[in-house]
Amino acid sequence: MTLIHEIIESGPLQVNCQLLAAKESGEALLIDPGGDANRLLKILERSGLRLTHILNTHGHFDHIGAVAELQEKTGCQFWIHEADRLLVEAAPAHAASWGLPFGKVPRMDRTLHDQEKLTIAGVELEVIHTPGHTQGGVCLRWGQELATGDTLFAGSVGRTDLPGGNTGRLLQSIRTRLLTLDNKVVCHPGHGPATTIGREKNSNPYL
């Protein structure tokens, strides 16, 4: 199996959208497409892949900006944790409060559940519920790789002053659900550079 994993900065707040696929499947999933739908589609076309699923780590507007357009153009599914439904529905208002435009609210096709195992585009993933940045925040693990969304960053943690945030829950989620993973697990945050569990365990000043 040839695993494709590509990170593309997308949208006005430069979200790390992640393209993930087993090349032999001919299908692909996107994690957190924050914007620039047409550019993402061109990257998929160049790779010879058909988008079947979008999985989101959470529902803040900057992480879902391209979802509705991608749904319309590909018929793909959009999956997110149920606890972030209200954030998805309120995305236009939240974007406006930042002085940013927002298109259509995406259709939620299915909800993600803690500890469930998924096989999408030939890739086996595990859902890890990590509330704190938002109530429905999740991390998505495949092998020794982890999409941490805005829960854990290189040298930092997610902010909790946005809708759905709770500092105590965020730190508990990180300590009990993420720092218990193997030190070699590579973390791919929603913004900024990659890191590892071991590096954050040993040097993150917030932990």
C-alpha positions as CSV (number, residue, x, y, z in Angstrom):
1,M,0.0,0.0,0.0
2,T,1.3,3.4,-0.9
3,L,0.1,6.0,1.6
4,I,-0.4,9.5,0.4
5,H,-0.3,12.2,3.1
6,E,-0.1,15.8,2.0
7,I,-0.6,19.0,4.1
8,I,-2.1,22.0,2.3
9,E,-2.5,25.3,4.0
10,S,-6.1,26.4,3.2
11,G,-8.4,29.3,3.9
12,P,-7.8,32.8,5.2
13,L,-6.4,31.6,8.6
14,Q,-4.0,29.1,7.0
15,V,-5.5,25.8,8.3
16,N,-3.4,22.7,7.7
17,C,-5.8,20.7,5.5
18,Q,-4.6,17.1,5.3
19,L,-5.1,14.9,2.3
20,L,-4.9,11.2,3.2
21,A,-5.3,8.2,1.0
22,A,-4.0,4.8,0.0
23,K,-3.1,5.4,-3.6
24,E,-4.3,2.0,-4.7
25,S,-7.8,2.8,-3.5
26,G,-8.3,5.7,-6.0
27,E,-10.2,7.5,-3.2
28,A,-9.2,10.2,-0.8
29,L,-10.3,11.9,2.4
30,L,-9.6,15.4,3.6
31,I,-9.2,16.5,7.2
32,D,-10.1,20.1,8.0
33,P,-10.5,21.8,4.6
34,G,-10.5,25.4,5.7
35,G,-11.0,27.0,2.2
36,D,-9.7,27.1,-1.3
37,A,-12.0,24.3,-2.6
38,N,-10.9,24.6,-6.2
39,R,-7.2,24.4,-5.3
40,L,-7.9,21.3,-3.2
41,L,-9.8,19.7,-6.1
42,K,-6.9,20.3,-8.5
43,I,-4.5,18.7,-6.1
44,L,-6.8,15.6,-5.9
45,E,-7.1,15.5,-9.6
46,R,-3.4,15.7,-10.1
47,S,-3.0,12.8,-7.7
48,G,-5.6,10.7,-9.5
49,L,-7.9,10.6,-6.5
50,R,-11.6,10.9,-6.0
51,L,-12.7,12.7,-2.8
52,T,-15.2,10.5,-0.9
53,H,-15.0,11.9,2.7
54,I,-14.2,15.0,4.7
55,L,-13.5,14.4,8.4
56,N,-13.2,17.4,10.7
57,T,-11.3,17.7,14.0
58,H,-13.8,20.3,15.1
59,G,-16.4,22.8,13.8
60,H,-14.9,26.2,13.9
61,F,-15.5,28.2,10.8
62,D,-11.9,28.4,9.7
63,H,-11.7,24.6,9.5
64,I,-14.9,24.0,7.5
65,G,-14.8,26.8,5.0
66,A,-14.4,24.6,1.9
67,V,-16.7,21.7,3.0
68,A,-20.0,22.8,1.5
69,E,-18.4,23.6,-1.9
70,L,-16.6,20.3,-1.9
71,Q,-19.8,18.4,-1.1
72,E,-21.6,20.1,-4.0
73,K,-18.8,19.4,-6.5
74,T,-17.9,15.8,-5.5
75,G,-20.9,14.4,-3.5
76,C,-18.5,13.6,-0.7
77,Q,-19.6,12.8,2.9
78,F,-18.9,15.2,5.8
79,W,-18.3,13.7,9.2
80,I,-17.8,15.5,12.5
81,H,-18.6,15.0,16.2
82,E,-22.2,15.6,17.2
83,A,-21.2,18.0,20.0
84,D,-19.9,20.5,17.4
85,R,-23.1,20.6,15.3
86,L,-24.1,24.0,16.7
87,L,-20.7,25.4,15.8
88,V,-21.1,24.2,12.2
89,E,-24.5,25.8,12.0
90,A,-23.2,29.1,13.5
91,A,-20.1,29.3,11.2
92,P,-21.4,32.3,9.1
93,A,-22.0,34.4,12.2
94,H,-18.6,33.4,13.8
95,A,-16.8,34.2,10.5
96,A,-18.6,37.6,10.3
97,S,-17.4,38.4,13.9
98,W,-13.8,38.1,12.5
99,G,-14.7,40.2,9.5
100,L,-14.5,37.3,7.1
101,P,-17.0,35.9,4.6
102,F,-18.4,32.4,4.8
103,G,-20.4,30.5,2.1
104,K,-23.0,27.8,2.7
105,V,-23.3,25.8,5.9
106,P,-22.2,22.3,5.1
107,R,-24.5,19.3,5.4
108,M,-23.5,16.9,8.3
109,D,-23.8,13.4,6.9
110,R,-22.6,11.4,9.9
111,T,-21.2,11.9,13.4
112,L,-17.9,10.7,14.7
113,H,-17.7,8.7,18.0
114,D,-14.9,8.3,20.5
115,Q,-12.7,5.2,19.9
116,E,-14.4,4.1,16.8
117,K,-12.3,2.6,14.0
118,L,-12.8,3.7,10.4
119,T,-11.5,2.5,7.1
120,I,-11.7,5.3,4.5
121,A,-9.8,5.6,1.2
122,G,-7.9,2.5,2.2
123,V,-6.7,4.1,5.5
124,E,-7.5,2.7,8.9
125,L,-8.2,5.5,11.4
126,E,-9.1,5.8,15.1
127,V,-11.2,8.6,16.5
128,I,-10.0,10.1,19.8
129,H,-12.5,12.5,21.4
130,T,-10.5,15.4,22.9
131,P,-12.9,18.1,24.1
132,G,-11.6,21.4,25.3
133,H,-10.9,23.6,22.3
134,T,-14.5,22.8,21.4
135,Q,-16.9,20.3,23.0
136,G,-16.8,18.0,20.0
137,G,-13.1,18.2,19.2
138,V,-11.4,15.0,18.1
139,C,-8.0,13.8,17.0
140,L,-7.6,11.3,14.2
141,R,-4.9,8.7,14.4
142,W,-3.6,6.4,11.6
143,G,-0.5,4.3,12.4
144,Q,2.0,6.5,14.1
145,E,0.5,9.7,12.8
146,L,-2.1,11.9,14.5
147,A,-4.1,14.9,13.3
148,T,-4.5,17.0,16.4
149,G,-6.6,19.8,15.0
150,D,-6.5,22.8,17.4
151,T,-6.1,20.6,20.5
152,L,-2.3,20.3,20.6
153,F,0.3,22.4,18.8
154,A,4.1,22.4,18.6
155,G,5.0,24.1,21.9
156,S,1.4,25.2,22.6
157,V,-2.2,24.1,23.2
158,G,-5.5,25.2,21.7
159,R,-7.1,28.4,22.8
160,T,-10.2,28.1,24.9
161,D,-11.7,31.6,24.6
162,L,-13.7,30.7,21.5
163,P,-17.2,29.2,21.4
164,G,-17.1,25.7,23.0
165,G,-13.8,26.2,24.8
166,N,-12.9,25.0,28.3
167,T,-9.4,25.1,29.6
168,G,-9.7,22.4,32.2
169,R,-11.2,19.9,29.8
170,L,-8.6,20.7,27.1
171,L,-5.7,20.0,29.5
172,Q,-7.4,16.9,30.8
173,S,-8.0,15.6,27.2
174,I,-4.3,16.2,26.3
175,R,-2.9,14.6,29.4
176,T,-5.2,11.5,29.4
177,R,-5.9,10.9,25.7
178,L,-2.7,12.2,23.9
179,L,0.3,12.2,26.2
180,T,-0.5,8.5,26.9
181,L,0.4,7.6,23.3
182,D,3.8,6.5,22.1
183,N,6.4,9.2,22.3
184,K,7.2,8.6,18.6
185,V,3.7,9.5,17.4
186,V,3.9,12.4,15.0
187,C,1.4,15.1,15.6
188,H,0.0,17.2,12.7
189,P,-1.7,20.3,14.2
190,G,-4.4,22.4,12.6
191,H,-2.0,25.3,12.2
192,G,1.8,25.4,12.2
193,P,4.5,22.8,12.1
194,A,4.4,19.1,13.1
195,T,5.7,17.8,16.4
196,T,5.8,14.5,18.4
197,I,4.1,13.3,21.5
198,G,7.5,12.9,23.2
199,R,8.6,16.4,22.3
200,E,5.5,18.0,23.7
201,K,5.5,15.8,26.8
202,N,9.1,17.0,27.6
203,S,9.0,20.6,26.5
204,N,5.6,22.1,26.1
205,P,5.3,24.9,28.6
206,Y,1.5,24.5,28.9
207,L,1.8,20.9,30.0
